[in-house]
Amino acid sequence: MKLKSQHIFFYLFLICADPHAYTQDLLKKYIHLPPQELTVEQYLYHIEEMTGCHLGYSSAIIDNKRIALYPDSIQLKELLDTLFASYSLQYVVKDNLLILSPQTDALVKSNLVKITGVITQEKSEKPVPFAAVHVPGSSTGTISNYEGGFELNLSADAIADTLMISCIGYKPEIILSEDFLTGPVKIKLQATKFQIEELIVRPEKPKELILAALDKKGENYGQKPTMLTAFFREASKQNDNYISISEAVIDIYKTSYLSNERDLVKLRKGRRGMNTENSELINLIVEGGLYHNIQLDIMKYGVHFFDPEFFENYDYFMLKQITYNERQTYVIGFRFKDNIPIPGFDGKFYLDAKSLALVRAEFEISEAGLEHAHDLLIKKVPASYRIQPKYGKYEVEYRYYQEQWNLNYARSEIALRVRKKRGKENKGFTCQFQSTSEFVITGKNTEKFEKIKYRDASKPGDILFQQITNSDPEFWGNETTILPEEPLLETIKKLRLQEESSSTNMVKTIQ
């Protein structure tokens, strides 16, 4: 027996004549039963002896009660269903390994498996947010939330042997299917040590590296249109209280990175909720939404600090070299010059040392640039309000699979200081308003897809909150989403059934 994350996995390693013959037909095999009563665990050992396969399961589904089964023989699936009548299990067969995976009835009926877990730092056990959880070599994946939690849905017929967990500054971790299928997993990431002396330092200056990265864009990123599936969430807070949320599954017609043609976005389904009772921020409209976040794909749409035309507005400097996903990576910092009256950015970006592809960028509006960022961040201000931008933070990440770098995740977060003047019929007040938008790519299709029709595509000026007309709490179904952190999760429970029919009651809309 093996103890791991409070789950005990039992394996009996036997020699099998034909290990590749174990398919779903294994579940139809008849098992001869002993005449005496056995415990559930004893029945499982008996199954291993009779079939020659290995079993993987969690001790959480095992009890010590003795059970008497009277038939001389029974199909394996029927036997398992009888032993675990109080559980809903998905049976996953991988070669000669049969894994008993606890799932909901709905997931079992849909032939899906939900994988859940939490990612923490190895030494401090602090959560690791925004870690990528993905099937190696594919587009299937998700992102951990602020608390390190994640959920990922996979087809039971195509379960990967491993999952990879990766995050900047940490050593990638490989999780085996017999671990992630038997219950929630606890993943501890090791911080990586910088190995500057062991890496080959290029002689180029940061600007020359950017020029080289732009020159190799056609090699590193897609030159053919693809269809992406993504999960999108936007939420707003007044001070520390969530006041609105919109979530959507979207399709993205991704055009060539060498083309000037814009991507198209189509809303597949979504849900929303809001709470205006304790909020004064009626009809405050800020920058955000579907197209705004898609344009954080800076290798497609560009950005000041990665554009040679604006090099003179920035100072660039090499920060360090790191190992990211076991690849040498340059970390380059940049700082916007204070004497230029436009909203520039400070931050850093990561270049893969081998391919010179941009793999990640983290940036925010510079302190001096905030004075000129009002029109960039705010689209509509209610009468008698004074709005002061506090910050605008952004990040985008790409992931390597299918022999190229692919858009994987993007996030934007803005904060405003809001003041309302005291009037004859109203009280003045001051608060902070915060808006967060993020999306993660959950699927990619390169063949046999139709381009999104313009009449069906969302428009850049569309307000997502108004586009969503359904708030069925169960409608997510089989979609992979970004697991919300606890405060937001509680807000979703409260708000998702409070859909308002009138757009005039909106706390915040996104365009």
C-alpha distance (Angstrom), angle and dihedral (degrees) to the residues before:
residue distance angle dihedral
M1 . . .
K2 3.76 . .
L3 3.82 124.3 .
K4 3.80 116.6 -149.6
S5 3.84 131.0 154.4
Q6 3.81 90.6 -13.9
H7 3.80 90.5 -58.6
I8 3.79 123.4 109.8
F9 3.77 117.9 -147.0
F10 3.76 119.2 -161.5
Y11 3.77 122.0 -153.2
L12 3.78 130.9 176.2
F13 3.79 109.3 -167.8
L14 3.77 109.9 -149.4
I15 3.79 131.8 166.5
C16 3.81 110.4 -105.5
A17 3.78 122.3 -159.7
D18 3.78 93.2 -141.8
P19 3.84 112.9 14.1
H20 3.80 92.4 178.8
A21 3.83 91.8 61.1
Y22 3.80 92.6 75.4
T23 3.79 105.2 104.0
Q24 3.77 133.0 134.6
D25 3.82 86.5 -64.4
L26 3.79 85.6 77.4
L27 3.81 88.4 76.8
K28 3.82 89.9 59.2
K29 3.77 93.7 54.3
Y30 3.81 116.6 114.8
I31 3.79 116.8 -120.5
H32 3.82 121.4 -154.9
L33 3.80 109.8 -133.7
P34 3.83 127.3 -143.2
P35 3.82 115.8 -119.7
Q36 3.82 96.4 -122.1
E37 3.78 132.0 77.1
L38 3.80 115.1 -91.4
T39 3.79 136.7 -173.6
V40 3.80 118.5 -114.0
E41 3.78 89.7 -104.9
Q42 3.80 91.4 52.0
Y43 3.81 90.5 51.0
L44 3.81 89.2 53.2
Y45 3.79 91.4 52.0
H46 3.81 87.5 49.3
I47 3.82 90.4 52.3
E48 3.80 90.3 53.1
E49 3.80 91.4 50.3
M50 3.81 93.4 47.7
T51 3.82 97.4 44.9
G52 3.80 102.6 30.4
C53 3.79 89.9 -133.6
H54 3.78 128.9 123.0
L55 3.82 121.6 -115.2
G56 3.80 125.4 -145.1
Y57 3.79 120.0 -167.9
S58 3.78 144.5 135.2
S59 3.77 124.1 -98.0
A60 3.82 86.4 -132.8
I61 3.82 90.3 79.4
I62 3.83 95.0 48.1
D63 3.82 125.2 92.9
N64 3.79 131.5 177.3
K65 3.79 98.8 -121.9
R66 3.79 116.7 126.4
I67 3.78 116.7 -126.1
A68 3.79 129.9 -162.5
L69 3.81 116.8 -152.2
Y70 3.80 114.3 -172.1
P71 3.83 106.4 -163.8
D72 3.80 114.9 97.2
S73 3.78 89.9 -134.2
I74 3.79 136.9 8.4
Q75 3.81 137.6 -179.1
L76 3.79 112.4 -93.5
K77 3.81 94.1 -121.7
E78 3.80 91.7 50.5
L79 3.79 90.4 48.4
L80 3.81 92.1 51.2
D81 3.80 91.7 45.9
T82 3.81 89.0 53.0
L83 3.79 95.0 47.3
F84 3.79 92.6 48.1
A85 3.81 100.0 34.3
S86 3.81 91.1 139.1
Y87 3.81 92.9 54.6
S88 3.77 134.5 64.4
L89 3.79 106.5 -133.6
Q90 3.76 133.7 -178.4
Y91 3.81 111.6 -148.3
V92 3.79 110.6 -142.9
V93 3.81 118.1 -171.3
K94 3.78 117.6 -161.2
D95 3.80 113.3 175.0
N96 3.80 102.8 -60.4
L97 3.80 94.9 -16.9
L98 3.82 120.2 98.3
I99 3.81 112.6 -165.9
L100 3.81 122.5 -164.0
S101 3.80 104.2 -148.1
P102 3.84 118.8 -170.7
Q103 3.81 109.2 -133.5
T104 3.80 139.9 153.5
D105 3.80 121.0 -87.9
A106 3.81 90.1 -111.9
L107 3.80 92.8 54.4
V108 3.80 92.8 47.0
K109 3.80 90.9 50.9
S110 3.79 89.3 49.5
N111 3.82 90.8 48.3
L112 3.80 91.2 -120.4
V113 3.78 136.0 133.5
K114 3.80 123.1 -148.0
I115 3.78 114.3 -150.0
T116 3.79 116.7 -158.9
G117 3.76 134.8 178.2
V118 3.77 149.4 132.3
I119 3.80 127.8 -111.5
T120 3.79 121.1 -148.3
Q121 3.79 139.6 166.8
E122 3.79 111.7 -91.5
K123 3.82 98.5 -128.7
S124 3.80 104.8 29.9
E125 3.82 96.6 29.0
K126 3.79 88.2 -140.3
P127 3.83 115.1 150.4
V128 3.80 118.2 -92.5
P129 3.82 107.3 -141.1
F130 3.82 125.0 -158.5
A131 3.80 94.4 18.5
A132 3.81 112.9 157.0
V133 3.80 115.4 -118.2
H134 3.78 110.1 -169.3
V135 3.77 148.3 147.8
P136 3.83 105.8 -105.4
G137 3.78 113.7 -107.9
S138 3.81 95.3 12.6
S139 3.80 142.0 82.9
T140 3.80 92.5 -116.8
G141 3.77 111.7 114.0
T142 3.77 150.2 93.1
I143 3.83 142.0 -146.9
S144 3.80 131.0 -105.5
N145 3.80 117.2 -117.3
Y146 3.82 129.1 -127.1
E147 3.80 89.7 -77.3
G148 3.81 92.9 50.1
G149 3.80 92.8 -109.1
F150 3.79 124.5 138.3
E151 3.80 142.9 174.5
L152 3.79 127.3 -160.4
N153 3.82 129.0 -178.9
L154 3.80 119.3 -149.0
S155 3.78 133.2 177.1
A156 3.81 111.2 -102.7
D157 3.81 88.6 -137.1
A158 3.79 93.9 57.2
I159 3.78 106.9 36.8
A160 3.77 112.6 160.8
D161 3.79 120.1 -126.4
T162 3.80 90.5 -128.3
L163 3.78 144.1 16.5
M164 3.79 122.8 -146.8
I165 3.79 122.5 -142.1
S166 3.81 115.2 -163.3
C167 3.78 137.9 168.0
I168 3.79 135.2 163.5
G169 3.80 109.2 -88.8
Y170 3.80 95.9 21.8
K171 3.78 136.7 89.9
P172 3.84 111.2 -108.4
E173 3.79 114.8 -107.1
I174 3.81 126.1 -147.1
I175 3.83 117.1 -150.0
L176 3.81 120.5 -163.1
S177 3.80 122.4 -133.2
E178 3.79 93.1 -117.9
D179 3.81 86.9 60.9
F180 3.79 102.8 42.9
L181 3.83 95.9 40.4
T182 3.79 98.8 54.4
G183 3.79 98.0 61.2
P184 3.81 144.6 -50.7
V185 3.80 111.4 -26.7
K186 3.78 128.2 -142.7
I187 3.79 110.4 -146.5
K188 3.78 121.8 -168.2
L189 3.79 117.1 -163.8
Q190 3.77 123.5 -151.5
A191 3.78 117.4 -136.1
T192 3.79 111.1 -119.8
K193 3.75 122.4 -126.5
F194 3.77 118.4 -131.3
Q195 3.77 111.7 -111.2
I196 3.78 101.3 -166.2
E197 3.79 95.3 151.6
E198 3.79 92.1 54.4
L199 3.78 95.0 50.1
I200 3.77 127.5 83.7
V201 3.80 109.2 -114.7
R202 3.78 114.1 -146.7
P203 3.79 116.4 -134.2
E204 3.81 93.1 -134.0
K205 3.77 122.4 107.9
P206 3.82 119.2 -122.4
K207 3.81 93.3 -96.9
E208 3.78 90.7 51.8
L209 3.80 89.8 51.6
I210 3.81 90.2 52.8
L211 3.80 91.0 50.6
A212 3.80 89.8 50.0
A213 3.83 91.0 49.0
L214 3.80 91.0 51.8
D215 3.79 91.0 46.7
K216 3.83 90.6 54.0
K217 3.81 95.0 46.3
G218 3.79 92.2 108.9
E219 3.81 91.4 53.9
N220 3.79 96.9 45.0
Y221 3.80 102.7 40.6
G222 3.79 135.7 45.2
Q223 3.79 119.1 -71.9
K224 3.81 94.1 -176.2
P225 3.81 128.1 64.7
T226 3.80 116.1 -98.8
M227 3.79 135.5 -177.4
L228 3.79 115.4 -123.1
T229 3.78 129.9 -168.4
A230 3.79 117.2 -150.1
F231 3.77 141.2 175.3
F232 3.80 113.8 -133.4
R233 3.79 130.3 -167.5
E234 3.78 133.2 178.3
A235 3.78 125.9 179.6
S236 3.78 137.2 172.4
K237 3.78 133.8 -154.1
Q238 3.77 135.2 -163.7
N239 3.78 104.1 -148.8
D240 3.83 102.9 -44.0
N241 3.80 97.9 -23.4
Y242 3.81 124.3 94.8
I243 3.79 109.4 -130.6
S244 3.80 105.0 172.5
I245 3.78 141.4 14.4
S246 3.79 136.9 -177.2
E247 3.80 124.6 -174.4
A248 3.78 128.1 -177.2
V249 3.77 144.5 171.1
I250 3.80 107.4 -137.0
D251 3.77 138.9 -174.2
I252 3.81 117.3 -137.6
Y253 3.78 121.7 -160.2
K254 3.79 97.0 -150.8
T255 3.78 113.2 -156.3
S256 3.79 127.1 -155.2
Y257 3.79 116.3 -68.9
L258 3.81 87.5 -132.0
S259 3.80 92.9 54.3
N260 3.79 128.3 86.5
E261 3.81 88.7 -144.9
R262 3.79 112.5 118.2
D263 3.79 124.8 -122.1
L264 3.80 118.0 -108.0
V265 3.79 123.8 -136.2
K266 3.79 126.7 -158.3
L267 3.78 124.6 -171.2
R268 3.81 108.7 -130.0
K269 3.80 97.4 -179.6
G270 3.78 138.7 -34.6
R271 3.77 147.6 172.8
R272 3.75 133.8 -144.9
G273 3.77 143.7 -172.0
M274 3.78 137.9 -177.6
N275 3.76 142.8 -178.4
T276 3.79 116.0 -155.7
E277 3.79 98.0 162.3
N278 3.80 94.7 93.9
S279 3.79 98.9 27.7
E280 3.77 131.0 92.5
L281 3.78 94.1 -171.6
I282 3.77 99.1 99.5
N283 3.81 114.6 161.9
L284 3.80 96.1 0.1
I285 3.80 104.2 151.8
V286 3.79 120.2 -165.1
E287 3.79 136.0 177.6
G288 3.77 114.7 -80.8
G289 3.77 141.0 81.7
L290 3.77 136.9 114.1
Y291 3.79 101.7 -44.3
H292 3.78 94.6 38.0
N293 3.79 91.4 58.6
I294 3.81 93.5 41.9
Q295 3.79 87.2 57.3
L296 3.80 89.2 60.0
D297 3.81 82.1 81.8
I298 3.78 87.4 102.4
M299 3.81 94.5 -179.4
K300 3.79 86.9 63.1
Y301 3.79 102.3 34.8
G302 3.80 104.0 22.6
V303 3.79 131.4 -134.6
H304 3.82 134.0 -140.9
F305 3.79 98.7 -100.7
F306 3.83 92.7 48.2
D307 3.80 95.7 47.6
P308 3.84 121.7 91.0
E309 3.82 90.1 -145.0
F310 3.81 89.2 67.3
F311 3.81 99.8 39.0
E312 3.81 91.4 109.4
N313 3.83 89.7 60.8
Y314 3.80 93.6 60.7
D315 3.78 141.6 58.6
Y316 3.83 113.3 -140.3
F317 3.79 127.6 -162.8
M318 3.79 138.0 171.0
L319 3.80 110.2 -111.9
K320 3.80 104.6 -179.1
Q321 3.76 146.0 -55.7
I322 3.78 120.6 -105.8
T323 3.77 140.5 175.0
Y324 3.81 110.3 -111.2
N325 3.80 117.9 -179.6
E326 3.79 85.8 -12.6
R327 3.81 91.2 -59.5
Q328 3.79 126.2 114.9
T329 3.79 108.8 -107.6
Y330 3.81 132.8 -173.1
V331 3.80 117.7 -140.4
I332 3.81 111.4 -153.5
G333 3.78 123.8 -174.2
F334 3.79 127.1 -153.7
R335 3.78 135.3 -170.2
F336 3.80 128.8 -164.0
K337 3.80 115.6 -126.6
D338 3.80 110.6 -112.0
N339 3.79 98.5 -139.7
I340 3.83 95.9 68.3
P341 3.86 116.1 93.2
I342 3.83 98.8 -138.8
P343 3.83 132.4 88.3
G344 3.78 103.0 -93.3
F345 3.80 128.8 170.4
D346 3.79 141.2 -115.9
G347 3.78 121.9 -158.6
K348 3.77 146.3 87.2
F349 3.76 138.9 -86.8
Y350 3.79 134.5 -158.0
L351 3.80 124.7 -131.6
D352 3.79 123.2 -167.1
A353 3.82 104.3 -121.5
K354 3.80 94.8 -143.2
S355 3.81 102.8 43.4
L356 3.83 97.5 20.6
A357 3.80 88.0 -133.7
L358 3.79 119.5 153.1
V359 3.81 104.1 -113.7
R360 3.80 100.8 172.9
A361 3.80 142.7 -1.5
E362 3.81 130.3 -166.4
F363 3.80 117.3 -173.2
E364 3.79 144.4 149.5
I365 3.76 137.5 -167.7
S366 3.80 107.9 -83.7
E367 3.79 119.1 -110.4
A368 3.79 91.9 -112.6
G369 3.81 90.7 43.3
L370 3.80 92.3 58.4
E371 3.80 88.4 75.3
H372 3.81 87.6 65.4
A373 3.81 98.9 36.5
H374 3.81 100.2 84.9
D375 3.80 95.7 100.7
L376 3.81 91.8 41.1
L377 3.79 94.4 55.9
I378 3.79 104.8 28.7
K379 3.81 124.6 56.6
K380 3.78 102.2 172.4
V381 3.82 131.9 17.5
P382 3.82 122.0 -166.9
A383 3.79 116.6 -124.5
S384 3.82 117.0 -83.9
Y385 3.83 92.1 20.9
R386 3.78 126.3 121.6
I387 3.81 115.5 -158.2
Q388 3.80 126.0 -164.6
P389 3.83 119.9 -175.8
K390 3.82 112.2 -125.8
Y391 3.80 99.9 -178.1
G392 3.76 145.1 -28.8
K393 3.83 116.1 -152.7
Y394 3.79 127.6 -176.4
E395 3.79 140.6 177.2
V396 3.77 136.4 178.4
E397 3.79 130.8 -175.6
Y398 3.81 135.8 -166.6
R399 3.80 127.7 -159.4
Y400 3.78 129.7 -151.8
Y401 3.80 117.7 -125.5
Q402 3.81 137.5 124.2
E403 3.83 87.8 32.9
Q404 3.80 95.9 -64.4
W405 3.79 142.4 70.7
N406 3.79 114.8 -95.2
L407 3.78 134.3 -164.7
N408 3.80 106.1 -103.6
Y409 3.80 113.4 162.8
A410 3.80 141.4 1.2
R411 3.79 133.5 -178.5
S412 3.79 136.2 -178.9
E413 3.78 128.3 -172.5
I414 3.78 127.3 -178.4
A415 3.79 131.7 179.2
L416 3.80 128.8 -163.0
R417 3.78 134.0 -170.2
V418 3.78 106.5 -133.5
R419 3.79 125.1 -161.3
K420 3.77 126.6 -179.9
K421 3.76 119.0 -161.8
R422 3.77 118.6 -124.6
G423 3.82 112.6 -109.1
K424 3.76 139.3 178.0
E425 3.79 93.4 -90.2
N426 3.80 102.0 28.4
K427 3.78 141.7 48.8
G428 3.74 121.9 -120.4
F429 3.79 120.6 -120.8
T430 3.80 143.2 175.2
C431 3.81 126.3 -145.6
Q432 3.79 143.5 147.9
F433 3.77 119.1 -108.1
Q434 3.81 118.6 -158.8
S435 3.79 127.9 -172.0
T436 3.82 124.7 -170.6
S437 3.81 127.8 -173.2
E438 3.80 126.5 178.7
F439 3.77 141.2 160.4
V440 3.79 137.0 -173.1
I441 3.79 126.6 -159.8
T442 3.82 108.9 -121.1
G443 3.80 101.3 174.2
K444 3.80 143.7 15.4
N445 3.80 130.0 -159.1
T446 3.80 120.4 -170.1
E447 3.81 99.1 171.3
K448 3.80 139.3 49.9
F449 3.78 100.1 10.4
E450 3.78 132.8 129.7
K451 3.76 123.3 -126.9
I452 3.78 113.7 -109.9
K453 3.80 108.6 -100.5
Y454 3.78 114.7 -120.5
R455 3.79 91.5 -125.9
D456 3.82 89.9 56.4
A457 3.79 96.7 43.7
S458 3.78 123.3 97.9
K459 3.78 114.4 -110.2
P460 3.81 123.0 -127.3
G461 3.80 89.9 -115.8
D462 3.81 95.1 49.4
I463 3.79 117.2 116.7
L464 3.79 108.9 -131.1
F465 3.79 93.6 -153.0
Q466 3.80 89.8 58.5
Q467 3.81 92.7 45.5
I468 3.80 92.4 59.1
T469 3.79 112.5 82.8
N470 3.82 101.0 161.7
S471 3.78 127.2 73.1
D472 3.79 101.1 170.2
P473 3.83 103.1 157.2
E474 3.81 91.6 -144.9
F475 3.77 98.1 44.4
W476 3.82 97.5 100.6
G477 3.77 87.2 78.2
N478 3.79 109.7 155.2
E479 3.79 99.6 -2.5
T480 3.79 122.3 120.1
T481 3.80 110.4 -124.5
I482 3.79 138.7 176.9
L483 3.80 105.2 -94.4
P484 3.82 107.5 -120.8
E485 3.80 119.4 -129.3
E486 3.81 116.2 -110.7
P487 3.85 99.5 -93.2
L488 3.79 91.0 48.8
L489 3.81 91.7 42.7
E490 3.79 90.3 56.1
T491 3.79 89.6 47.4
I492 3.80 91.0 52.5
K493 3.80 90.3 53.0
K494 3.79 90.7 51.7
L495 3.79 98.7 41.2
R496 3.79 107.0 35.2
L497 3.80 93.5 79.3
Q498 3.81 94.2 43.3
E499 3.78 97.1 79.0
E500 3.78 111.9 162.0
S501 3.79 120.9 -144.3
S502 3.79 96.2 -150.7
S503 3.78 121.6 71.2
T504 3.80 90.0 -153.4
N505 3.79 88.2 75.5
M506 3.77 94.2 59.0
V507 3.78 117.1 127.6
K508 3.76 93.7 -159.4
T509 3.73 133.9 -0.9
I510 3.77 127.6 -166.2
Q511 3.72 127.2 -143.0
